[in-house]
Amino acid sequence: MPNYNYTCKTHGTFTKSAPLAEFEAPQNCPTCEKPAPRDFISAPQIATNGGRPKANMPGGGKGRQVKHAPGCSCCS
């Protein structure tokens, strides 16, 4: 079962496992047992390279090692 974050107005945020079918349903706070709504936060951003392999990875840059300027995000 996935873990979800919920926020109790009195005791703050807590994490609890819930079935996918109940992902929107409030869960009871572990401290006061009052129903707490689920926190809806944005999904984490995942850095990508536009689907292209990095130049310094095997197969990237047509199989050769390419070095860019210091601080290049694909070489660090």
C-alpha positions in Angstrom: 0.0 0.0 0.0 1.2 3.5 -0.7 2.0 6.0 2.0 0.1 9.3 2.1 0.5 12.5 4.2 -2.4 13.8 6.2 -2.7 16.9 8.4 -4.5 17.1 11.7 -5.5 20.7 12.6 -4.3 20.1 16.2 -1.3 17.7 15.8 0.1 18.5 12.4 1.2 16.2 9.5 1.5 12.5 9.7 2.0 9.7 7.2 -0.2 6.6 6.9 -0.6 3.7 4.5 -3.9 3.5 2.8 -5.3 1.4 -0.1 -5.4 3.1 -3.5 -9.2 3.0 -3.3 -9.1 5.2 -0.2 -6.5 7.7 -1.2 -8.9 10.7 -1.0 -10.6 9.6 2.3 -9.6 11.2 5.5 -7.6 9.1 8.0 -7.7 9.3 11.8 -4.9 11.2 13.5 -2.7 8.7 15.5 -2.8 11.1 18.5 -6.4 12.3 18.8 -8.2 9.9 16.5 -10.0 12.7 14.7 -10.4 12.5 10.9 -7.6 14.4 9.1 -7.7 15.3 5.4 -5.0 14.2 3.0 -2.4 16.7 2.0 -2.4 17.3 -1.7 1.1 18.4 -2.6 2.6 18.7 -6.1 4.5 15.8 -7.5 8.3 16.0 -7.3 10.1 17.4 -10.3 12.4 14.9 -12.0 15.3 16.3 -13.9 15.7 14.9 -17.3 18.0 15.6 -20.2 15.2 15.7 -22.8 15.4 11.9 -23.3 19.0 12.2 -24.6 21.9 10.4 -23.0 24.4 12.5 -21.2 27.6 13.1 -23.1 29.8 11.5 -20.4 27.7 8.4 -20.1 28.4 5.2 -22.0 26.7 5.5 -25.4 26.3 9.3 -24.9 28.1 11.6 -27.3 28.3 8.6 -29.8 30.4 6.5 -27.4 33.1 9.0 -26.7 33.9 11.0 -23.6 33.1 14.7 -24.0 34.1 17.3 -21.5 32.3 20.6 -21.2 33.1 23.8 -19.3 33.3 23.6 -15.5 29.9 23.6 -13.9 28.2 21.9 -16.8 25.1 20.2 -15.5 25.6 17.1 -17.7 29.2 16.5 -16.7 28.9 17.0 -13.0 
